[in-house]
């Protein structure tokens, strides 16, 4: 079966307008030509795509199915155009990077900004993923550079330190815990928590850590960013467990003594030899930040 883009665009236009005449005008066809194209497409498929009514045309279930696929095709074409257009303007290369929540929220904005100012003809495709998924993607060659928390399963990859960080508790000033310099995670399982959304790497980590201690967290609210966690904590909604680098000014920090609290970030690649020049330049740029500790102005 051969599908022409003009036919798919006609189907979408008919579905949107409910009229063959208006759809024909939208796709720059004469009504007779549009009708002929639709008839041929339906004959080739062996199924009616639209129900004809006095008030216009309505997609059949088969038409709805074709329409869903057609819209996906159009979206992919637009994305392809968006990806290719910069090359016509002198784009040198594009680098794919997967990074965990901590890296994307706290460190990569500034570090990538510095790099891209020095390399204006490079584009970076950045996607947030949990560390285990990033390691698998790098090992499989699906992504050039990964930024992960220290994890097992990195054998065979080239790994360098990126940034030093640590999970801490953020609490409002005046909270009963604010006077504690440090504590074990087990001591706060009964506290109401502000957490990142379910499915985020740190949410999964926290749930598993609580389960290993035989408890469950009292999750009062879930939000989409560390900044939102800190704002909710400041408003007295609950306490939050976030990287030290994400703690907003004005909140109190309580150290977590559990051995998993250090969450040092690492860069991983399959091999330097397998990187293009732009990816290698970015890898070296990020590696130049290696081991820098978090500096925070939080109280």
C-alpha positions as CSV (number, residue, x, y, z in Angstrom):
1,X,0.0,0.0,0.0
2,X,1.4,3.4,-1.0
3,X,0.4,6.5,0.9
4,X,0.8,10.0,-0.5
5,X,1.3,12.9,1.8
6,X,-1.3,15.0,-0.1
7,X,-3.9,12.3,0.5
8,X,-3.1,12.2,4.3
9,X,-3.3,16.0,4.4
10,X,-6.6,15.9,2.7
11,X,-8.0,13.4,5.2
12,X,-6.8,15.6,8.1
13,X,-8.4,18.7,6.5
14,X,-11.7,16.9,6.0
15,X,-11.7,15.7,9.6
16,X,-11.0,19.2,10.9
17,X,-13.4,21.1,8.7
18,X,-16.2,18.5,8.3
19,X,-16.5,19.6,4.7
20,X,-14.9,18.3,1.5
21,X,-15.2,21.7,-0.2
22,X,-13.5,23.5,2.6
23,X,-10.9,20.8,3.0
24,X,-10.1,21.0,-0.8
25,X,-9.6,24.8,-0.5
26,X,-7.2,24.3,2.5
27,X,-5.0,21.8,0.6
28,X,-5.2,23.8,-2.7
29,X,-7.2,21.3,-4.7
30,X,-10.3,21.6,-6.7
31,X,-13.3,19.9,-5.0
32,X,-13.6,17.4,-7.8
33,X,-9.9,16.5,-7.5
34,X,-10.3,16.2,-3.7
35,X,-13.3,13.9,-4.1
36,X,-11.5,11.7,-6.6
37,X,-8.4,11.4,-4.3
38,X,-10.6,10.4,-1.3
39,X,-12.5,7.9,-3.4
40,X,-9.3,6.3,-4.7
41,X,-7.8,6.1,-1.2
42,X,-10.9,4.5,0.2
43,X,-11.0,2.0,-2.7
44,X,-7.3,1.1,-2.1
45,X,-7.8,0.6,1.6
46,X,-11.1,-1.3,1.1
47,X,-12.8,0.7,3.8
48,X,-14.8,3.9,4.1
49,X,-13.0,6.7,5.9
50,X,-15.9,9.1,6.3
51,X,-19.6,8.9,6.8
52,X,-21.5,11.2,4.5
53,X,-24.2,13.3,6.2
54,X,-26.3,16.2,5.1
55,X,-24.2,18.4,7.5
56,X,-20.9,17.2,6.1
57,X,-18.4,14.3,6.6
58,X,-17.6,12.6,9.9
59,X,-14.6,10.1,10.2
60,X,-15.5,6.4,10.6
61,X,-13.6,4.3,13.1
62,X,-11.2,3.4,10.3
63,X,-10.9,7.1,9.4
64,X,-10.1,8.0,13.0
65,X,-7.4,5.4,13.0
66,X,-5.9,6.7,9.8
67,X,-6.1,10.2,11.1
68,X,-4.2,9.4,14.3
69,X,-1.4,7.9,12.2
70,X,-1.4,10.8,9.8
71,X,-1.0,13.3,12.5
72,X,1.9,11.4,13.9
73,X,3.5,11.4,10.4
74,X,3.0,15.2,10.2
75,X,4.5,15.7,13.6
76,X,7.5,13.6,12.7
77,X,8.0,15.5,9.5
78,X,7.9,18.8,11.4
79,X,10.4,17.5,13.9
80,X,12.7,16.3,11.0
81,X,12.5,19.8,9.5
82,X,13.3,21.4,12.8
83,X,16.3,19.1,13.3
84,X,17.6,19.6,9.8
85,X,17.0,23.3,9.4
86,X,19.9,24.5,11.6
87,X,22.4,22.6,9.3
88,X,21.4,24.9,6.5
89,X,22.3,27.8,8.6
90,X,25.8,26.5,9.4
91,X,25.2,24.1,12.3
92,X,28.3,22.0,12.7
93,X,27.0,19.1,14.9
94,X,24.4,17.9,17.4
95,X,25.2,16.1,20.6
96,X,22.8,13.8,22.5
97,X,23.0,13.9,26.3
98,X,20.9,12.0,28.8
99,X,21.1,13.3,32.4
100,X,19.3,12.6,35.7
101,X,17.0,15.0,37.5
102,X,19.8,16.4,39.8
103,X,22.1,17.3,36.9
104,X,19.4,18.9,34.8
105,X,18.0,21.0,37.6
106,X,21.2,22.1,39.3
107,X,24.3,22.0,37.2
108,X,23.8,21.5,33.4
109,X,22.0,24.8,32.7
110,X,25.1,26.8,33.6
111,X,27.7,24.4,32.2
112,X,25.9,23.9,28.9
113,X,25.3,27.6,28.6
114,X,29.1,28.2,28.9
115,X,29.8,25.5,26.4
116,X,27.3,26.7,23.8
117,X,28.5,30.3,24.0
118,X,31.9,29.0,23.1
119,X,30.5,26.7,20.4
120,X,27.6,28.5,18.8
121,X,27.4,26.1,15.8
122,X,26.7,23.1,18.1
123,X,23.2,22.0,19.3
124,X,22.6,19.8,22.3
125,X,19.7,17.4,22.6
126,X,19.1,16.9,26.3
127,X,16.7,14.4,27.8
128,X,16.0,13.6,31.5
129,X,16.2,9.9,32.4
130,X,16.9,7.9,35.6
131,X,20.5,6.9,36.0
132,X,20.1,3.1,35.3
133,X,18.3,3.9,32.0
134,X,21.0,6.4,31.1
135,X,23.8,3.8,31.6
136,X,21.9,1.3,29.4
137,X,21.4,3.9,26.7
138,X,25.1,4.9,26.7
139,X,26.2,1.3,26.7
140,X,23.9,0.5,23.7
141,X,25.2,3.5,21.7
142,X,21.8,5.3,21.8
143,X,23.2,8.4,23.4
144,X,26.7,10.0,23.3
145,X,27.1,11.3,26.8
146,X,25.4,10.4,30.1
147,X,25.3,12.2,33.4
148,X,24.4,9.9,36.3
149,X,24.6,9.4,40.0
150,X,27.2,6.8,40.9
151,X,25.6,3.4,40.0
152,X,26.6,-0.2,39.5
153,X,26.6,-1.6,36.0
154,X,29.1,0.9,34.5
155,X,31.7,-1.6,33.7
156,X,32.9,-1.2,30.1
157,X,32.2,2.5,30.0
158,X,34.6,5.4,30.4
159,X,33.6,7.3,33.5
160,X,34.8,10.6,34.9
161,X,33.6,12.6,37.9
162,X,31.4,15.6,37.1
163,X,30.0,17.2,40.3
164,X,29.9,16.4,44.0
165,X,26.5,16.6,45.6
166,X,24.6,15.2,48.6
167,X,21.0,14.5,49.5
168,X,19.8,16.6,52.5
169,X,16.6,17.5,54.2
170,X,15.2,20.9,53.5
171,X,13.0,22.2,56.4
172,X,11.5,25.6,57.1
173,X,13.2,27.9,59.6
174,X,11.8,27.3,63.0
175,X,10.8,23.7,62.2
176,X,11.6,21.2,65.1
177,X,14.1,19.5,62.9
178,X,15.9,22.7,62.0
179,X,18.0,22.6,65.2
180,X,19.3,19.1,64.3
181,X,22.6,19.2,62.4
182,X,22.2,15.7,61.1
183,X,20.0,12.6,61.5
184,X,19.2,9.3,59.9
185,X,16.5,8.9,57.3
186,X,14.7,6.5,59.6
187,X,14.0,9.3,62.1
188,X,11.8,11.3,59.7
189,X,9.7,8.6,58.1
190,X,6.6,9.8,60.0
191,X,7.1,13.4,58.8
192,X,4.9,14.8,56.0
193,X,7.0,15.1,52.8
194,X,7.0,17.2,49.7
195,X,8.3,15.0,46.9
196,X,9.0,15.1,43.2
197,X,6.3,13.5,41.0
198,X,5.9,9.7,40.9
199,X,8.2,8.2,38.3
200,X,11.1,10.7,38.9
201,X,14.3,9.1,39.8
202,X,14.5,10.7,43.3
203,X,10.9,9.8,44.1
204,X,11.6,6.1,43.3
205,X,14.8,6.3,45.3
206,X,13.0,7.7,48.4
207,X,10.2,5.2,48.3
208,X,12.7,2.3,48.1
209,X,14.8,3.7,50.9
210,X,11.8,4.0,53.1
211,X,10.6,0.4,52.2
212,X,14.1,-1.0,53.1
213,X,13.6,0.6,56.5
214,X,10.2,-1.1,56.9
215,X,8.3,2.1,56.6
216,X,6.3,4.3,54.2
217,X,6.6,8.0,53.5
218,X,3.7,10.3,54.2
219,X,3.7,12.1,50.8
220,X,1.6,15.2,51.4
221,X,2.1,16.7,47.9
222,X,4.1,15.9,44.7
223,X,5.5,18.6,42.4
224,X,7.5,18.7,39.2
225,X,10.8,20.4,40.2
226,X,13.2,20.9,43.1
227,X,12.4,24.6,43.1
228,X,8.7,23.7,43.6
229,X,9.7,21.4,46.4
230,X,11.6,24.2,48.2
231,X,8.7,26.6,47.8
232,X,6.3,24.1,49.3
233,X,8.7,23.5,52.1
234,X,9.0,27.2,52.8
235,X,5.2,27.4,52.9
236,X,5.2,24.8,55.7
237,X,3.6,22.0,53.6
238,X,6.1,19.5,54.7
239,X,9.8,18.7,54.6
240,X,11.7,17.8,51.4
241,X,14.7,15.6,50.5
242,X,16.6,17.3,47.7
243,X,20.2,17.6,46.6
244,X,22.1,20.2,48.6
245,X,22.7,22.1,45.3
246,X,18.9,22.6,45.0
247,X,18.1,24.0,48.4
248,X,16.7,27.5,48.1
249,X,18.1,30.3,50.2
250,X,16.2,30.8,53.5
251,X,15.6,27.1,54.2
252,X,17.4,25.1,56.8
253,X,19.5,22.1,55.8
254,X,19.7,18.9,57.9
255,X,22.4,16.4,56.9
256,X,21.3,12.8,56.3
257,X,23.8,10.4,57.8
258,X,22.8,7.3,55.7
259,X,25.6,6.0,53.5
260,X,23.5,6.6,50.4
261,X,23.2,10.4,51.0
262,X,26.3,11.3,48.9
263,X,25.0,11.6,45.3
264,X,28.1,12.4,43.3
265,X,27.5,12.8,39.6
266,X,29.5,11.2,37.0
267,X,30.0,11.4,33.2
268,X,29.9,8.3,31.2
269,X,30.6,7.5,27.5
270,X,31.3,4.3,25.6
271,X,34.7,5.5,24.5
272,X,36.4,8.8,23.6
273,X,37.3,7.3,20.2
274,X,33.7,6.8,19.4
275,X,32.7,10.5,20.0
276,X,32.5,13.1,17.3
277,X,34.5,16.3,17.7
278,X,31.6,18.2,19.2
279,X,30.6,15.5,21.6
280,X,34.2,15.1,22.7
281,X,34.5,18.9,23.2
282,X,31.4,18.8,25.4
283,X,32.6,15.8,27.3
284,X,35.9,17.5,28.1
285,X,34.2,20.7,29.0
286,X,31.9,18.9,31.5
287,X,34.8,16.8,32.8
288,X,36.6,20.0,33.5
289,X,34.1,20.6,36.3
290,X,35.0,17.2,37.8
291,X,34.7,16.9,41.5
292,X,33.6,20.5,42.2
293,X,31.7,20.5,45.5
294,X,28.4,22.3,45.9
295,X,28.5,25.8,47.3
296,X,25.2,26.9,48.7
297,X,23.9,30.1,50.2
298,X,21.1,28.4,52.1
299,X,21.0,28.9,55.8
